Structure formats: C-alpha cells, structure tokens
C-alpha cells in the first residue's frame, strides 16, 4: 500500500524552504546566481547545486537544512527554484513545485545514473591474480569456430560442481593496476594491459600507461577484468570441457576468456556526492576505460585507492594537475636548453570526481565537472 501511495504521489501544492544561513555565512552561494531557475529535464541535483553554490558537493547540507524536508529528491522538471529572503534578512533557497501531476520516475536525480550503468556492471577488480588466472576458461567453440557469438555453444575447462541451467559471467582480463612509490610523482602509478593468461602485456602498445621501464615491477593494487557476456550451463563434464550456451555478449568471445559467477552485488540506486573526511595518501587518477590520453566531464576514471583506504561511494574529491617542470629561460644560458635551471610550475585545479564503485585498493569515479582535460597521474585533494 505504501509503495502504491508513493507511486501515486504527485505535485501537491507544497512550498518548502531550505534555510541557507550556513551557505551564506561561509560564502557558498554564488554571486552570479539567478533570481529564479526552472528545473529542466536532464538536470541533476549536482548541476542545479553548481548553479547556486560555490561548493556543489555540499548540496545535501543545503537541501536538508530544514527538518520538514523529508526527501529533497522529489524535485521535478517545471519546479521553480528561487533565491528568497526570510524576515530576518537571511537568504534561503525556496522550491515551489508546480501544481501538475508528476510521476516519481521523472524526479531529478542527484547525478546521471544512466551514465554509470556500464561501469557498474561491466568492470571488476580483483585483489589477487589467482582469482582470474585459476578461474575456468573458454577452450573452444561450436563447429571449431575461432570465436563465439550468442546462440552458439561455448566449451569451458575447469567448470566443476555446477548444474545445468546455472548462468555465469564471461570476463576478459584487461588491466593490472600498479604503484611504485607512494611519494613519487605521477609517472609512478600506472595501469598496464593484461594478456589472456593474466600476465602483464609486454608488447609495444600499452594503453593507459605512464612511464617506461616498469614491466614486472612495483606493487599491485588490483587486476581489472571486463564482463563481456553470459553463458548458461547445458552439460557438465567431470573429465573435460563443460558445454555452455552463450546467452548474450558485448563482443565476440575468444579462447582464454574467464568464467566467473554472476555479480549479484546490490548496486546503489542513487549516489549522493559529499566531501570525504580524510584523504588517502598520494591518491591519483591511474586509468581510463574509454580514452587514451585524457577525459572530461561525465567520463569515468580509475583511482589508486579503495575501500581498504577508507574510500566510499559518493565521496567527492578535487582533481589537481601537477605543474610541469620547465627550464627557467631567464636564468639559464641561451645555449643551455638541456641542463639549464629548472622550475616546477604550480599545480592547477581541474575539476571534481565522485566515487561510485570501490574495490580493495582501487575505485572508479565519475568526473562531475572539468575545467580542462583530466590526465593520468592527476592528484586528488579534499574539495576545498
């Protein structure tokens, strides 16, 4: 009954005020804020807060400042946000919902969850190589084909103790995350490609790689694998390959792909950006999933700290780009361009990243906003 009532909840004529005295006292309200703002389809609480606040990651403290606001997320396209003044002269954010029936499904989300769904489902990080290296693996395909496509048989070695009808994920090893020196610069945290046998790829092309001469060295943070399909067990075989049916795949399945249990982790349905209380040492951007050299707003990055370092979903960090080390031409000889006096330029603020999935020593974050390209090795700081 409660669920049905919530589903029928529509634009009742309510006007609630969220007191922003804290925001005013700390200079959080932007000087160039508009007098009113009409919520639009595609807005998020983050983007709206960024319109009003100098520190958008603190929006929960603003929206929830009034105890009468039981759910600040019931904000819909067409609602009007205005900057009003209370009788004591303090500014306040006032939400005036429109008097039109509005399904709850159209409510403005804190962040665009749809942009994260691929990363919530398709990427996993394992603390130990054995979790992938010792997993059952694809050994062949129907009619001895070189690749597998949905609807075809896939033969799997090492799939023991299972029953017909059970389903498993097909995963492909992708990266090994490595760190070399906690006090070193950006060139000492990298993500290297993995071969099918879950060993570091030693070829000439290293996607998402920083620095040279790191092969086989350093301290491993985790092994990344991408979920690329689903198989269903048809027949088991205690002495050889099991027969499975490829139910779905994001790409062609090949020999050596691993078979793992489906991930039943209950992913968060909402993420609420907030400032963390502490900062893991030397936390940096170490990899991209869909880019080579840099990413921008609403793209995903891998970070060099995870749940073991206290990183949690929703924590929002500032991204700072280390300053380049250049030759000081003023104090160096015009002939001394190689060994001249050098100076390190200041670090520059780039944007914000919000963590949305954590593993032991690695986490994934969504770049919430960016004033420039986010690069490998960029350092994270508390958002102040």
C-alpha positions in Angstrom: 0.0 0.0 0.0 2.8 2.3 0.9 4.6 1.5 -2.4 1.3 2.3 -4.3 0.9 5.5 -2.4 4.4 6.6 -3.3 3.8 5.8 -6.9 0.7 8.0 -6.9 2.5 10.8 -5.2 2.1 13.9 -7.4 2.7 17.6 -7.4 0.9 18.6 -4.3 0.8 22.3 -3.6 3.7 22.4 -1.2 6.3 25.1 -0.7 9.2 24.3 1.5 12.1 26.5 2.4 15.6 25.3 2.9 17.4 27.7 5.1 20.8 28.6 3.7 22.2 30.6 6.6 25.2 28.2 6.7 25.7 28.7 3.0 25.6 32.5 3.3 27.9 32.6 6.3 30.6 30.5 4.5 30.3 32.2 1.1 28.8 29.1 -0.5 26.1 31.0 -2.5 27.4 32.1 -5.9 27.4 35.9 -6.5 26.1 35.4 -10.1 23.1 33.2 -9.1 19.9 33.8 -11.0 16.8 35.1 -9.1 14.8 32.1 -10.2 15.5 28.8 -12.0 13.1 26.5 -13.7 14.1 22.8 -13.3 14.6 21.2 -16.7 14.5 17.6 -18.0 18.1 16.4 -17.8 19.0 18.4 -14.8 20.6 16.7 -11.8 20.9 17.9 -8.2 24.6 18.3 -8.8 24.1 20.6 -11.8 21.5 22.6 -10.0 23.7 23.0 -6.9 26.5 24.1 -9.1 24.3 26.8 -10.4 23.7 28.2 -6.9 26.6 27.1 -4.8 30.4 27.7 -4.9 30.8 24.3 -3.4 28.3 22.0 -5.1 29.4 18.9 -3.3 27.8 20.3 -0.1 24.3 20.4 -1.6 23.0 17.8 0.9 23.6 20.2 3.8 21.7 22.9 2.0 18.7 20.8 0.8 18.3 19.1 4.1 18.8 22.1 6.4 15.1 22.2 7.0 13.8 19.2 9.0 10.5 19.5 7.2 12.2 18.3 4.0 11.9 14.6 4.3 13.1 13.9 0.8 14.9 16.6 -1.1 15.0 14.4 -4.2 11.3 15.0 -5.1 12.2 17.8 -7.5 10.7 17.7 -10.9 11.0 19.4 -14.3 8.9 22.6 -14.2 9.5 23.2 -10.5 10.8 26.7 -9.7 13.8 27.4 -7.5 14.1 30.9 -6.3 16.5 32.8 -4.1 14.3 34.4 -1.5 14.9 36.3 1.7 13.5 35.4 5.1 12.1 38.0 7.5 15.5 38.2 9.3 17.2 39.1 6.1 19.0 35.7 5.7 18.9 34.3 2.2 17.1 31.0 1.6 16.6 28.6 -1.3 12.8 28.2 -1.9 11.4 25.4 -4.0 7.9 25.9 -5.5 6.6 22.7 -7.0 4.3 23.1 -10.0 0.6 22.1 -9.4 0.7 19.4 -12.0 0.6 15.6 -11.5 4.2 14.3 -11.9 5.3 10.7 -11.7 8.0 9.9 -9.2 10.0 8.4 -12.1 10.6 11.9 -13.5 12.2 13.2 -10.3 15.6 14.9 -10.8 18.4 12.5 -9.7 21.4 13.6 -7.7 23.7 12.5 -10.6 23.0 10.9 -14.0 23.0 7.2 -13.0 22.4 6.1 -16.6 26.0 7.2 -17.4 27.3 4.8 -14.8 25.4 1.7 -15.6 28.0 0.3 -18.0 30.7 0.6 -15.3 28.6 -0.7 -12.5 28.0 -4.0 -14.4 31.0 -4.5 -16.8 34.1 -3.9 -14.7 35.5 -5.8 -11.7 38.8 -5.5 -9.8 40.4 -8.5 -8.0 43.0 -8.1 -5.3 44.9 -11.3 -6.4 45.9 -12.6 -9.8 44.7 -16.1 -8.9 41.1 -15.0 -8.9 41.4 -14.7 -12.6 44.3 -17.0 -13.5 42.8 -20.0 -11.8 39.2 -19.4 -12.9 37.5 -21.7 -15.5 38.2 -20.6 -19.1 36.9 -20.9 -22.6 38.7 -23.6 -24.5 36.7 -23.9 -27.8 33.5 -23.2 -29.7 30.8 -24.9 -31.7 32.0 -26.3 -35.1 35.5 -25.4 -34.0 34.9 -21.7 -34.8 37.6 -19.3 -33.7 35.2 -17.0 -31.9 31.8 -17.3 -30.1 28.6 -15.4 -30.7 25.2 -15.5 -28.9 23.2 -18.7 -29.5 26.3 -20.9 -30.0 28.0 -23.5 -27.8 31.0 -22.5 -25.7 33.2 -25.1 -24.2 34.6 -24.4 -20.8 37.5 -26.0 -18.9 37.5 -26.2 -15.1 33.8 -25.7 -14.6 33.2 -28.2 -11.9 30.4 -28.7 -9.3 27.8 -26.8 -11.3 24.3 -27.8 -12.5 22.6 -27.4 -15.9 20.7 -24.2 -16.1 23.2 -22.2 -13.9 24.4 -19.0 -15.5 27.9 -17.4 -15.3 29.6 -14.3 -16.5 32.3 -14.3 -19.2 35.1 -11.9 -18.3 38.2 -10.8 -20.1 41.3 -9.7 -18.1 42.1 -6.0 -19.1 44.5 -4.2 -16.7 46.8 -4.6 -13.8 47.0 -1.5 -11.6 50.4 -0.9 -10.2 52.1 1.6 -7.9 55.9 2.0 -7.5 56.5 4.7 -4.8 53.9 6.3 -2.6 55.9 9.5 -2.6 56.8 9.5 -6.2 55.4 11.7 -8.9 52.6 11.0 -11.4 54.8 8.7 -13.5 54.9 6.0 -10.8 51.3 4.8 -10.8 50.1 3.1 -14.0 47.7 0.6 -15.5 49.2 -2.0 -17.8 47.4 -4.2 -20.2 46.9 -7.9 -19.3 47.4 -10.9 -21.7 44.9 -13.7 -21.8 46.9 -15.6 -19.2 46.6 -12.7 -16.8 50.2 -11.7 -17.1 51.3 -8.1 -17.9 51.4 -7.4 -21.6 55.0 -6.7 -22.7 54.2 -5.5 -26.2 55.0 -2.1 -27.8 51.5 -0.7 -27.3 50.5 0.0 -23.7 47.1 1.6 -23.4 46.6 3.7 -20.3 50.3 3.6 -19.5 52.5 6.2 -17.8 56.3 5.9 -17.9 58.7 3.3 -19.2 60.8 0.5 -17.7 58.1 -0.6 -15.3 57.5 -4.1 -16.7 57.2 -6.7 -14.0 57.9 -4.2 -11.2 56.0 -2.4 -8.5 53.3 -3.1 -6.0 50.0 -4.4 -7.5 46.8 -2.6 -6.5 44.5 -5.0 -8.3 43.6 -6.9 -11.5 40.8 -5.5 -13.7 38.5 -7.6 -15.8 35.7 -6.6 -18.1 32.4 -8.6 -18.2 31.6 -9.3 -21.8 28.9 -11.9 -21.8 26.8 -14.5 -20.1 26.7 -18.3 -20.5 24.2 -21.0 -19.4 25.4 -24.5 -18.4 23.9 -27.2 -20.6 26.0 -30.3 -19.8 28.7 -30.8 -17.2 31.8 -33.0 -17.7 34.0 -34.1 -14.8 36.9 -35.1 -17.1 36.8 -32.4 -19.8 35.1 -29.3 -21.1 31.6 -28.4 -20.0 29.1 -27.4 -22.6 27.5 -24.0 -22.2 25.3 -21.8 -24.3 26.3 -18.2 -24.9 23.2 -16.2 -24.0 24.5 -12.7 -24.6 27.7 -10.9 -25.3 29.0 -7.3 -25.8 31.7 -8.6 -28.1 33.0 -11.8 -29.7 34.1 -14.4 -27.1 37.5 -15.8 -27.6 39.6 -18.7 -26.2 41.1 -17.8 -22.8 38.2 -15.7 -21.6 37.4 -16.5 -18.0 34.1 -17.8 -16.5 33.1 -16.3 -13.1 29.9 -16.2 -11.0 27.4 -13.5 -11.9 27.9 -10.4 -9.7 24.8 -10.1 -7.5 26.1 -7.1 -5.7 23.2 -4.7 -5.0 24.4 -1.6 -6.7 23.4 1.7 -5.2 20.3 3.2 -6.9 21.4 6.7 -6.1 24.7 8.3 -5.4 25.0 11.4 -3.2 28.1 13.5 -3.7 29.7 14.6 -0.5 33.1 15.7 0.8 35.2 12.9 2.4 36.6 13.5 5.9 40.1 12.3 5.1 42.3 11.8 2.0 44.3 8.6 1.2 48.0 9.4 0.7 49.0 10.1 -2.9 45.6 9.2 -4.4 45.7 9.7 -8.1 44.0 9.1 -11.5 45.6 5.9 -12.8 43.5 4.7 -15.7 40.7 5.4 -18.2 38.3 2.9 -19.7 37.3 4.7 -22.8 40.1 7.1 -23.6 43.8 7.1 -24.4 45.3 10.4 -23.0 42.6 12.4 -21.2 39.0 12.5 -20.3 36.4 15.3 -19.5 33.2 15.8 -17.7 30.9 12.8 -17.2 33.6 10.3 -18.1 35.0 7.5 -15.8 38.4 7.2 -14.3 40.1 4.6 -12.1 41.6 5.9 -8.8 44.5 4.5 -6.8 42.7 4.0 -3.5 39.7 1.8 -2.5 37.7 0.6 0.5 40.8 -0.5 2.4 41.9 3.1 2.4 38.5 4.4 3.6 37.1 5.4 0.2 33.3 5.1 -0.1 30.6 5.6 -2.7 29.6 9.3 -3.1 32.9 10.8 -1.8 33.8 13.7 -4.0 37.4 14.8 -4.5 39.1 17.8 -6.2 41.3 16.9 -9.1 44.6 18.8 -9.3 47.1 18.6 -12.2 50.7 18.6 -11.2 52.7 21.5 -12.6 55.2 20.8 -15.3 58.9 21.1 -14.6 60.4 23.5 -17.2 63.6 25.3 -17.9 63.9 28.8 -16.5 65.0 30.6 -19.7 65.5 33.8 -17.8 68.2 32.4 -15.5 69.6 29.9 -18.0 72.0 30.4 -20.8 70.5 30.6 -24.3 72.7 27.6 -25.2 71.7 25.6 -22.1 68.3 24.1 -23.1 69.1 20.6 -21.7 70.8 21.2 -18.3 69.6 24.7 -17.6 68.0 25.7 -14.3 64.5 24.3 -13.9 61.4 25.4 -12.1 58.3 23.5 -11.2 55.1 25.3 -12.2 52.2 25.3 -9.6 49.6 22.6 -9.6 46.2 23.6 -11.2 42.7 22.7 -10.2 41.0 20.7 -12.9 37.6 19.6 -11.6 35.7 17.2 -9.3 35.4 13.4 -9.3 32.8 11.3 -7.4 33.5 7.7 -6.4 30.7 5.3 -7.4 32.3 1.9 -7.0 35.1 0.7 -4.8 37.3 -2.4 -4.5 40.1 -3.2 -2.0 42.7 -0.7 -3.3 41.1 0.7 -6.5 37.9 2.7 -7.1 36.0 4.1 -10.1 34.9 7.7 -10.2 32.8 9.9 -12.4 34.2 13.2 -13.4 31.4 15.6 -12.3 32.9 18.7 -13.8 36.1 19.6 -15.5 37.7 23.0 -16.4 40.3 21.1 -18.6 41.3 17.6 -19.6 41.8 15.2 -16.7 45.0 13.3 -17.3 46.7 10.2 -16.0 48.6 11.0 -12.8 46.4 13.9 -11.8 46.4 14.1 -8.0 43.3 14.1 -5.8 42.8 16.5 -2.8 39.9 17.3 -0.4 37.4 19.5 -2.2 38.3 22.9 -0.7 
